[in-house]
Amino acid sequence: RSDAYYLLQPAVQVVTDLPLHRLELIGMLNVRRHAHEKLRDQETYFLSGAGRIDVGSSAHIKGELQYGRQAESPFASDVISDVSVLSEYTSLNQSITGVYNVGRLRLTGKGQHLTYRFNQIFFTDGSSRDQRDRNRDLDRVSAQVEYALSPNVAAFTQVNYEVTKFAAVRVGGLPPRSSKAISMLGGWNFDLAGIMRGSVAAGYVNRRYTASLYENQSGLVVQARADFFVSPLTTVSAGVQRTLQDAATSRNGSYTDTRANVTIDHALLRNLILSADATVSHNKLLETDASSRRRLVSIGARYQSNRAVSVETNVR
């Protein structure tokens, strides 16, 4: 299938410029219309409000509230593979973060509550698929200790605890995939001025399911990302990660998501930026031999004709 579409994205951002404290409001609408494949049309939106309170010179507290409606690609990992039309959902993200700096030490604590609600999927023959079994609530708390070994390198340790609750019974009468997970991560952040910056971390995650149908899982977690400043005009970014995710298929609880990515940005002119991106990912269900591999290559250019107008082109 092939089609043409147009995209309209009006947005507004309001930010205070006070010397202390901060308030930010963001609103965005995404309207996409196709010439023929009307089931791919979408109207999504995003609303966000964030506020920061500075407590002296060494600490601050930040609260954030995000709400929006998003559309999933039929090729997303969480969508069952026989769905060829858009899946839409609404999400609510509430969080509060506290940061305290003393000497070379930085302490960060965060509490977060997320809610996901999935709409029905409608097909061309008029039938539909209920997705209530994907509705879930997540409560997550995390703590991180970061110590500056030098002005350029800092070591950190992070602990996360997450509770996931699914309310509805799954397709076929299977029990919900409610679970509890704890993960520990340690690594380094680095910033070598004019040369490179990034972070490298590795750790362990353990996820235990409430229903005995799903096998408890544990394993290695890896997150690494670096930006290399090859020249004043060229930046090369590279990253790898391995995470443990919830599966969407009926009888599975978890899958591993392993991926690698390379991005190149080059300023051909002061107002003409060329970019190229390549990503390889491998997902594997842990209770079966099923797996999937994806490869994505993208090239693009952005031309800033003046301060108000830019032109972009992209091929994937």
Disulfide bonds with the S-S distance in Angstrom:
none
